Amino acid sequence: MKSLRVIVADDEILTRMDLKEMLAEQGHKVVGEANNGATALELVQKLRPDLAILDIKMDKMDGIKVAKLVTGQKICGVLLLTAYNEDELVKRALDAGVMAYLTKPVTERELEPAIRVAWARFQDIISLKSKKAELKETLNRDIRQAKLKNTNGAGFKK
């Protein structure tokens, strides 16, 4: 797997430090850190990382709200990391487009496959976005050609 540029957002400094260490050991680079959701969103929009690892319970904006905005803008993959695994939070995470979900305390053994899954899902989304744009352009071209044929009298019998 390629080295990813990652933003880590968690209100607990020790969790951020542990994640940074694990990510470095896996060959990834932490390009930004945040201790609240608003700062995390700003960093993601400014730095355009490959992946954002977000805690759910943060000040100013929770991680799920940040995730929804980031995935809606298709900026990067999103992995949620949280001490909570209630059904309602998992449902909100799914609705927000989160690509992976881990509960604390996370180990390097758990983190690596979650990152791989989140990155793969994000690549799928980008690929689908590209295919959608290609299909839209093909459809528009076909419509223009059909209109042109009709204005030239082709297809009409007298």
MODELLER restraints for C-alpha pairs under 7 A, 6 or more apart:
rsr = mdl.restraints
at = mdl.atoms
rsr.add(forms.Gaussian(group=physical.xy_distance, feature=features.Distance(at['CA:3:A'], at['CA:27:A']), mean=5.55, stdev=0.5))
rsr.add(forms.Gaussian(group=physical.xy_distance, feature=features.Distance(at['CA:3:A'], at['CA:28:A']), mean=4.73, stdev=0.5))
rsr.add(forms.Gaussian(group=physical.xy_distance, feature=features.Distance(at['CA:4:A'], at['CA:28:A']), mean=4.92, stdev=0.5))
rsr.add(forms.Gaussian(group=physical.xy_distance, feature=features.Distance(at['CA:4:A'], at['CA:29:A']), mean=6.23, stdev=0.5))
rsr.add(forms.Gaussian(group=physical.xy_distance, feature=features.Distance(at['CA:4:A'], at['CA:50:A']), mean=5.75, stdev=0.5))
rsr.add(forms.Gaussian(group=physical.xy_distance, feature=features.Distance(at['CA:5:A'], at['CA:28:A']), mean=6.21, stdev=0.5))
rsr.add(forms.Gaussian(group=physical.xy_distance, feature=features.Distance(at['CA:5:A'], at['CA:29:A']), mean=5.02, stdev=0.5))
rsr.add(forms.Gaussian(group=physical.xy_distance, feature=features.Distance(at['CA:5:A'], at['CA:30:A']), mean=5.93, stdev=0.5))
rsr.add(forms.Gaussian(group=physical.xy_distance, feature=features.Distance(at['CA:5:A'], at['CA:31:A']), mean=6.04, stdev=0.5))
rsr.add(forms.Gaussian(group=physical.xy_distance, feature=features.Distance(at['CA:5:A'], at['CA:49:A']), mean=5.08, stdev=0.5))
rsr.add(forms.Gaussian(group=physical.xy_distance, feature=features.Distance(at['CA:5:A'], at['CA:50:A']), mean=5.20, stdev=0.5))
rsr.add(forms.Gaussian(group=physical.xy_distance, feature=features.Distance(at['CA:5:A'], at['CA:51:A']), mean=6.51, stdev=0.5))
rsr.add(forms.Gaussian(group=physical.xy_distance, feature=features.Distance(at['CA:6:A'], at['CA:29:A']), mean=6.01, stdev=0.5))
rsr.add(forms.Gaussian(group=physical.xy_distance, feature=features.Distance(at['CA:6:A'], at['CA:30:A']), mean=4.69, stdev=0.5))
rsr.add(forms.Gaussian(group=physical.xy_distance, feature=features.Distance(at['CA:6:A'], at['CA:31:A']), mean=5.74, stdev=0.5))
rsr.add(forms.Gaussian(group=physical.xy_distance, feature=features.Distance(at['CA:6:A'], at['CA:49:A']), mean=5.53, stdev=0.5))
rsr.add(forms.Gaussian(group=physical.xy_distance, feature=features.Distance(at['CA:6:A'], at['CA:50:A']), mean=6.03, stdev=0.5))
rsr.add(forms.Gaussian(group=physical.xy_distance, feature=features.Distance(at['CA:6:A'], at['CA:51:A']), mean=4.89, stdev=0.5))
rsr.add(forms.Gaussian(group=physical.xy_distance, feature=features.Distance(at['CA:6:A'], at['CA:52:A']), mean=5.63, stdev=0.5))
rsr.add(forms.Gaussian(group=physical.xy_distance, feature=features.Distance(at['CA:7:A'], at['CA:30:A']), mean=5.70, stdev=0.5))
rsr.add(forms.Gaussian(group=physical.xy_distance, feature=features.Distance(at['CA:7:A'], at['CA:31:A']), mean=5.77, stdev=0.5))
rsr.add(forms.Gaussian(group=physical.xy_distance, feature=features.Distance(at['CA:7:A'], at['CA:32:A']), mean=4.73, stdev=0.5))
rsr.add(forms.Gaussian(group=physical.xy_distance, feature=features.Distance(at['CA:7:A'], at['CA:33:A']), mean=5.71, stdev=0.5))
rsr.add(forms.Gaussian(group=physical.xy_distance, feature=features.Distance(at['CA:7:A'], at['CA:49:A']), mean=6.60, stdev=0.5))
rsr.add(forms.Gaussian(group=physical.xy_distance, feature=features.Distance(at['CA:7:A'], at['CA:51:A']), mean=6.51, stdev=0.5))
rsr.add(forms.Gaussian(group=physical.xy_distance, feature=features.Distance(at['CA:7:A'], at['CA:52:A']), mean=4.76, stdev=0.5))
rsr.add(forms.Gaussian(group=physical.xy_distance, feature=features.Distance(at['CA:7:A'], at['CA:53:A']), mean=6.16, stdev=0.5))
rsr.add(forms.Gaussian(group=physical.xy_distance, feature=features.Distance(at['CA:8:A'], at['CA:16:A']), mean=6.48, stdev=0.5))
rsr.add(forms.Gaussian(group=physical.xy_distance, feature=features.Distance(at['CA:8:A'], at['CA:32:A']), mean=6.45, stdev=0.5))
rsr.add(forms.Gaussian(group=physical.xy_distance, feature=features.Distance(at['CA:8:A'], at['CA:33:A']), mean=4.92, stdev=0.5))
rsr.add(forms.Gaussian(group=physical.xy_distance, feature=features.Distance(at['CA:8:A'], at['CA:34:A']), mean=6.43, stdev=0.5))
rsr.add(forms.Gaussian(group=physical.xy_distance, feature=features.Distance(at['CA:8:A'], at['CA:52:A']), mean=6.08, stdev=0.5))
rsr.add(forms.Gaussian(group=physical.xy_distance, feature=features.Distance(at['CA:8:A'], at['CA:53:A']), mean=4.92, stdev=0.5))
rsr.add(forms.Gaussian(group=physical.xy_distance, feature=features.Distance(at['CA:8:A'], at['CA:54:A']), mean=6.22, stdev=0.5))
rsr.add(forms.Gaussian(group=physical.xy_distance, feature=features.Distance(at['CA:9:A'], at['CA:33:A']), mean=5.61, stdev=0.5))
rsr.add(forms.Gaussian(group=physical.xy_distance, feature=features.Distance(at['CA:9:A'], at['CA:34:A']), mean=4.51, stdev=0.5))
rsr.add(forms.Gaussian(group=physical.xy_distance, feature=features.Distance(at['CA:9:A'], at['CA:35:A']), mean=5.66, stdev=0.5))
rsr.add(forms.Gaussian(group=physical.xy_distance, feature=features.Distance(at['CA:9:A'], at['CA:36:A']), mean=6.69, stdev=0.5))
rsr.add(forms.Gaussian(group=physical.xy_distance, feature=features.Distance(at['CA:9:A'], at['CA:40:A']), mean=5.89, stdev=0.5))
rsr.add(forms.Gaussian(group=physical.xy_distance, feature=features.Distance(at['CA:9:A'], at['CA:53:A']), mean=6.14, stdev=0.5))
rsr.add(forms.Gaussian(group=physical.xy_distance, feature=features.Distance(at['CA:9:A'], at['CA:54:A']), mean=4.85, stdev=0.5))
rsr.add(forms.Gaussian(group=physical.xy_distance, feature=features.Distance(at['CA:9:A'], at['CA:55:A']), mean=6.06, stdev=0.5))
rsr.add(forms.Gaussian(group=physical.xy_distance, feature=features.Distance(at['CA:10:A'], at['CA:16:A']), mean=6.17, stdev=0.5))
rsr.add(forms.Gaussian(group=physical.xy_distance, feature=features.Distance(at['CA:10:A'], at['CA:34:A']), mean=6.42, stdev=0.5))
rsr.add(forms.Gaussian(group=physical.xy_distance, feature=features.Distance(at['CA:10:A'], at['CA:35:A']), mean=5.09, stdev=0.5))
rsr.add(forms.Gaussian(group=physical.xy_distance, feature=features.Distance(at['CA:10:A'], at['CA:36:A']), mean=6.66, stdev=0.5))
rsr.add(forms.Gaussian(group=physical.xy_distance, feature=features.Distance(at['CA:10:A'], at['CA:54:A']), mean=6.29, stdev=0.5))
rsr.add(forms.Gaussian(group=physical.xy_distance, feature=features.Distance(at['CA:10:A'], at['CA:55:A']), mean=4.97, stdev=0.5))
rsr.add(forms.Gaussian(group=physical.xy_distance, feature=features.Distance(at['CA:10:A'], at['CA:58:A']), mean=6.76, stdev=0.5))
rsr.add(forms.Gaussian(group=physical.xy_distance, feature=features.Distance(at['CA:11:A'], at['CA:35:A']), mean=4.23, stdev=0.5))
rsr.add(forms.Gaussian(group=physical.xy_distance, feature=features.Distance(at['CA:11:A'], at['CA:36:A']), mean=5.96, stdev=0.5))
rsr.add(forms.Gaussian(group=physical.xy_distance, feature=features.Distance(at['CA:11:A'], at['CA:58:A']), mean=5.79, stdev=0.5))
rsr.add(forms.Gaussian(group=physical.xy_distance, feature=features.Distance(at['CA:20:A'], at['CA:30:A']), mean=6.38, stdev=0.5))
rsr.add(forms.Gaussian(group=physical.xy_distance, feature=features.Distance(at['CA:22:A'], at['CA:108:A']), mean=5.90, stdev=0.5))
rsr.add(forms.Gaussian(group=physical.xy_distance, feature=features.Distance(at['CA:23:A'], at['CA:29:A']), mean=6.83, stdev=0.5))
rsr.add(forms.Gaussian(group=physical.xy_distance, feature=features.Distance(at['CA:32:A'], at['CA:43:A']), mean=6.67, stdev=0.5))
rsr.add(forms.Gaussian(group=physical.xy_distance, feature=features.Distance(at['CA:34:A'], at['CA:40:A']), mean=5.18, stdev=0.5))
rsr.add(forms.Gaussian(group=physical.xy_distance, feature=features.Distance(at['CA:36:A'], at['CA:58:A']), mean=5.10, stdev=0.5))
rsr.add(forms.Gaussian(group=physical.xy_distance, feature=features.Distance(at['CA:36:A'], at['CA:59:A']), mean=4.98, stdev=0.5))
rsr.add(forms.Gaussian(group=physical.xy_distance, feature=features.Distance(at['CA:36:A'], at['CA:60:A']), mean=6.14, stdev=0.5))
rsr.add(forms.Gaussian(group=physical.xy_distance, feature=features.Distance(at['CA:36:A'], at['CA:61:A']), mean=6.82, stdev=0.5))
rsr.add(forms.Gaussian(group=physical.xy_distance, feature=features.Distance(at['CA:37:A'], at['CA:58:A']), mean=5.85, stdev=0.5))
rsr.add(forms.Gaussian(group=physical.xy_distance, feature=features.Distance(at['CA:37:A'], at['CA:59:A']), mean=6.26, stdev=0.5))
rsr.add(forms.Gaussian(group=physical.xy_distance, feature=features.Distance(at['CA:37:A'], at['CA:60:A']), mean=5.79, stdev=0.5))
rsr.add(forms.Gaussian(group=physical.xy_distance, feature=features.Distance(at['CA:37:A'], at['CA:61:A']), mean=4.41, stdev=0.5))
rsr.add(forms.Gaussian(group=physical.xy_distance, feature=features.Distance(at['CA:37:A'], at['CA:62:A']), mean=5.54, stdev=0.5))
rsr.add(forms.Gaussian(group=physical.xy_distance, feature=features.Distance(at['CA:37:A'], at['CA:63:A']), mean=5.93, stdev=0.5))
rsr.add(forms.Gaussian(group=physical.xy_distance, feature=features.Distance(at['CA:37:A'], at['CA:66:A']), mean=6.31, stdev=0.5))
rsr.add(forms.Gaussian(group=physical.xy_distance, feature=features.Distance(at['CA:38:A'], at['CA:60:A']), mean=5.80, stdev=0.5))
rsr.add(forms.Gaussian(group=physical.xy_distance, feature=features.Distance(at['CA:38:A'], at['CA:61:A']), mean=5.62, stdev=0.5))
rsr.add(forms.Gaussian(group=physical.xy_distance, feature=features.Distance(at['CA:41:A'], at['CA:66:A']), mean=5.94, stdev=0.5))
rsr.add(forms.Gaussian(group=physical.xy_distance, feature=features.Distance(at['CA:48:A'], at['CA:75:A']), mean=6.25, stdev=0.5))
rsr.add(forms.Gaussian(group=physical.xy_distance, feature=features.Distance(at['CA:48:A'], at['CA:76:A']), mean=6.95, stdev=0.5))
rsr.add(forms.Gaussian(group=physical.xy_distance, feature=features.Distance(at['CA:49:A'], at['CA:76:A']), mean=6.18, stdev=0.5))
rsr.add(forms.Gaussian(group=physical.xy_distance, feature=features.Distance(at['CA:50:A'], at['CA:76:A']), mean=5.03, stdev=0.5))
rsr.add(forms.Gaussian(group=physical.xy_distance, feature=features.Distance(at['CA:50:A'], at['CA:77:A']), mean=6.21, stdev=0.5))
rsr.add(forms.Gaussian(group=physical.xy_distance, feature=features.Distance(at['CA:51:A'], at['CA:76:A']), mean=5.22, stdev=0.5))
rsr.add(forms.Gaussian(group=physical.xy_distance, feature=features.Distance(at['CA:51:A'], at['CA:77:A']), mean=4.57, stdev=0.5))
rsr.add(forms.Gaussian(group=physical.xy_distance, feature=features.Distance(at['CA:51:A'], at['CA:78:A']), mean=5.71, stdev=0.5))
rsr.add(forms.Gaussian(group=physical.xy_distance, feature=features.Distance(at['CA:52:A'], at['CA:76:A']), mean=6.82, stdev=0.5))
rsr.add(forms.Gaussian(group=physical.xy_distance, feature=features.Distance(at['CA:52:A'], at['CA:77:A']), mean=6.24, stdev=0.5))
rsr.add(forms.Gaussian(group=physical.xy_distance, feature=features.Distance(at['CA:52:A'], at['CA:78:A']), mean=4.94, stdev=0.5))
rsr.add(forms.Gaussian(group=physical.xy_distance, feature=features.Distance(at['CA:52:A'], at['CA:79:A']), mean=6.24, stdev=0.5))
rsr.add(forms.Gaussian(group=physical.xy_distance, feature=features.Distance(at['CA:53:A'], at['CA:78:A']), mean=6.03, stdev=0.5))
rsr.add(forms.Gaussian(group=physical.xy_distance, feature=features.Distance(at['CA:53:A'], at['CA:79:A']), mean=4.82, stdev=0.5))
rsr.add(forms.Gaussian(group=physical.xy_distance, feature=features.Distance(at['CA:53:A'], at['CA:80:A']), mean=5.77, stdev=0.5))
rsr.add(forms.Gaussian(group=physical.xy_distance, feature=features.Distance(at['CA:53:A'], at['CA:81:A']), mean=6.67, stdev=0.5))
rsr.add(forms.Gaussian(group=physical.xy_distance, feature=features.Distance(at['CA:54:A'], at['CA:63:A']), mean=5.43, stdev=0.5))
rsr.add(forms.Gaussian(group=physical.xy_distance, feature=features.Distance(at['CA:54:A'], at['CA:79:A']), mean=6.31, stdev=0.5))
rsr.add(forms.Gaussian(group=physical.xy_distance, feature=features.Distance(at['CA:54:A'], at['CA:80:A']), mean=4.92, stdev=0.5))
rsr.add(forms.Gaussian(group=physical.xy_distance, feature=features.Distance(at['CA:54:A'], at['CA:81:A']), mean=5.83, stdev=0.5))
rsr.add(forms.Gaussian(group=physical.xy_distance, feature=features.Distance(at['CA:55:A'], at['CA:63:A']), mean=5.43, stdev=0.5))
rsr.add(forms.Gaussian(group=physical.xy_distance, feature=features.Distance(at['CA:55:A'], at['CA:80:A']), mean=5.81, stdev=0.5))
rsr.add(forms.Gaussian(group=physical.xy_distance, feature=features.Distance(at['CA:55:A'], at['CA:81:A']), mean=4.87, stdev=0.5))
rsr.add(forms.Gaussian(group=physical.xy_distance, feature=features.Distance(at['CA:55:A'], at['CA:82:A']), mean=5.29, stdev=0.5))
rsr.add(forms.Gaussian(group=physical.xy_distance, feature=features.Distance(at['CA:56:A'], at['CA:62:A']), mean=5.38, stdev=0.5))
rsr.add(forms.Gaussian(group=physical.xy_distance, feature=features.Distance(at['CA:56:A'], at['CA:63:A']), mean=4.09, stdev=0.5))
rsr.add(forms.Gaussian(group=physical.xy_distance, feature=features.Distance(at['CA:56:A'], at['CA:64:A']), mean=5.88, stdev=0.5))
rsr.add(forms.Gaussian(group=physical.xy_distance, feature=features.Distance(at['CA:56:A'], at['CA:80:A']), mean=6.66, stdev=0.5))
rsr.add(forms.Gaussian(group=physical.xy_distance, feature=features.Distance(at['CA:56:A'], at['CA:81:A']), mean=6.76, stdev=0.5))
rsr.add(forms.Gaussian(group=physical.xy_distance, feature=features.Distance(at['CA:56:A'], at['CA:82:A']), mean=5.69, stdev=0.5))
rsr.add(forms.Gaussian(group=physical.xy_distance, feature=features.Distance(at['CA:57:A'], at['CA:63:A']), mean=6.43, stdev=0.5))
rsr.add(forms.Gaussian(group=physical.xy_distance, feature=features.Distance(at['CA:64:A'], at['CA:93:A']), mean=5.90, stdev=0.5))
rsr.add(forms.Gaussian(group=physical.xy_distance, feature=features.Distance(at['CA:64:A'], at['CA:96:A']), mean=6.53, stdev=0.5))
rsr.add(forms.Gaussian(group=physical.xy_distance, feature=features.Distance(at['CA:67:A'], at['CA:78:A']), mean=6.35, stdev=0.5))
rsr.add(forms.Gaussian(group=physical.xy_distance, feature=features.Distance(at['CA:67:A'], at['CA:96:A']), mean=6.16, stdev=0.5))
rsr.add(forms.Gaussian(group=physical.xy_distance, feature=features.Distance(at['CA:67:A'], at['CA:98:A']), mean=6.46, stdev=0.5))
rsr.add(forms.Gaussian(group=physical.xy_distance, feature=features.Distance(at['CA:68:A'], at['CA:96:A']), mean=4.31, stdev=0.5))
rsr.add(forms.Gaussian(group=physical.xy_distance, feature=features.Distance(at['CA:68:A'], at['CA:97:A']), mean=6.34, stdev=0.5))
rsr.add(forms.Gaussian(group=physical.xy_distance, feature=features.Distance(at['CA:70:A'], at['CA:76:A']), mean=6.78, stdev=0.5))
rsr.add(forms.Gaussian(group=physical.xy_distance, feature=features.Distance(at['CA:71:A'], at['CA:97:A']), mean=6.02, stdev=0.5))
rsr.add(forms.Gaussian(group=physical.xy_distance, feature=features.Distance(at['CA:76:A'], at['CA:122:A']), mean=6.81, stdev=0.5))
rsr.add(forms.Gaussian(group=physical.xy_distance, feature=features.Distance(at['CA:77:A'], at['CA:99:A']), mean=6.65, stdev=0.5))
rsr.add(forms.Gaussian(group=physical.xy_distance, feature=features.Distance(at['CA:77:A'], at['CA:118:A']), mean=5.81, stdev=0.5))
rsr.add(forms.Gaussian(group=physical.xy_distance, feature=features.Distance(at['CA:77:A'], at['CA:119:A']), mean=5.84, stdev=0.5))
rsr.add(forms.Gaussian(group=physical.xy_distance, feature=features.Distance(at['CA:77:A'], at['CA:122:A']), mean=5.08, stdev=0.5))
rsr.add(forms.Gaussian(group=physical.xy_distance, feature=features.Distance(at['CA:78:A'], at['CA:98:A']), mean=5.45, stdev=0.5))
rsr.add(forms.Gaussian(group=physical.xy_distance, feature=features.Distance(at['CA:78:A'], at['CA:99:A']), mean=5.64, stdev=0.5))
rsr.add(forms.Gaussian(group=physical.xy_distance, feature=features.Distance(at['CA:78:A'], at['CA:100:A']), mean=6.90, stdev=0.5))
rsr.add(forms.Gaussian(group=physical.xy_distance, feature=features.Distance(at['CA:78:A'], at['CA:118:A']), mean=6.51, stdev=0.5))
rsr.add(forms.Gaussian(group=physical.xy_distance, feature=features.Distance(at['CA:79:A'], at['CA:98:A']), mean=6.20, stdev=0.5))
rsr.add(forms.Gaussian(group=physical.xy_distance, feature=features.Distance(at['CA:79:A'], at['CA:99:A']), mean=5.83, stdev=0.5))
rsr.add(forms.Gaussian(group=physical.xy_distance, feature=features.Distance(at['CA:79:A'], at['CA:100:A']), mean=4.68, stdev=0.5))
rsr.add(forms.Gaussian(group=physical.xy_distance, feature=features.Distance(at['CA:79:A'], at['CA:101:A']), mean=5.74, stdev=0.5))
rsr.add(forms.Gaussian(group=physical.xy_distance, feature=features.Distance(at['CA:79:A'], at['CA:118:A']), mean=6.38, stdev=0.5))
rsr.add(forms.Gaussian(group=physical.xy_distance, feature=features.Distance(at['CA:80:A'], at['CA:98:A']), mean=6.95, stdev=0.5))
rsr.add(forms.Gaussian(group=physical.xy_distance, feature=features.Distance(at['CA:80:A'], at['CA:100:A']), mean=6.23, stdev=0.5))
rsr.add(forms.Gaussian(group=physical.xy_distance, feature=features.Distance(at['CA:80:A'], at['CA:101:A']), mean=4.73, stdev=0.5))
rsr.add(forms.Gaussian(group=physical.xy_distance, feature=features.Distance(at['CA:80:A'], at['CA:102:A']), mean=6.17, stdev=0.5))
rsr.add(forms.Gaussian(group=physical.xy_distance, feature=features.Distance(at['CA:81:A'], at['CA:101:A']), mean=5.98, stdev=0.5))
rsr.add(forms.Gaussian(group=physical.xy_distance, feature=features.Distance(at['CA:81:A'], at['CA:102:A']), mean=4.82, stdev=0.5))
rsr.add(forms.Gaussian(group=physical.xy_distance, feature=features.Distance(at['CA:81:A'], at['CA:103:A']), mean=5.64, stdev=0.5))
rsr.add(forms.Gaussian(group=physical.xy_distance, feature=features.Distance(at['CA:81:A'], at['CA:104:A']), mean=6.61, stdev=0.5))
rsr.add(forms.Gaussian(group=physical.xy_distance, feature=features.Distance(at['CA:82:A'], at['CA:102:A']), mean=6.41, stdev=0.5))
rsr.add(forms.Gaussian(group=physical.xy_distance, feature=features.Distance(at['CA:82:A'], at['CA:103:A']), mean=4.85, stdev=0.5))
rsr.add(forms.Gaussian(group=physical.xy_distance, feature=features.Distance(at['CA:82:A'], at['CA:104:A']), mean=5.54, stdev=0.5))
rsr.add(forms.Gaussian(group=physical.xy_distance, feature=features.Distance(at['CA:83:A'], at['CA:103:A']), mean=5.21, stdev=0.5))
rsr.add(forms.Gaussian(group=physical.xy_distance, feature=features.Distance(at['CA:83:A'], at['CA:104:A']), mean=4.79, stdev=0.5))
rsr.add(forms.Gaussian(group=physical.xy_distance, feature=features.Distance(at['CA:84:A'], at['CA:103:A']), mean=6.62, stdev=0.5))
rsr.add(forms.Gaussian(group=physical.xy_distance, feature=features.Distance(at['CA:85:A'], at['CA:103:A']), mean=6.86, stdev=0.5))
rsr.add(forms.Gaussian(group=physical.xy_distance, feature=features.Distance(at['CA:99:A'], at['CA:118:A']), mean=4.71, stdev=0.5))
rsr.add(forms.Gaussian(group=physical.xy_distance, feature=features.Distance(at['CA:99:A'], at['CA:121:A']), mean=6.29, stdev=0.5))
rsr.add(forms.Gaussian(group=physical.xy_distance, feature=features.Distance(at['CA:100:A'], at['CA:114:A']), mean=5.90, stdev=0.5))
rsr.add(forms.Gaussian(group=physical.xy_distance, feature=features.Distance(at['CA:100:A'], at['CA:117:A']), mean=6.84, stdev=0.5))
rsr.add(forms.Gaussian(group=physical.xy_distance, feature=features.Distance(at['CA:100:A'], at['CA:118:A']), mean=5.44, stdev=0.5))
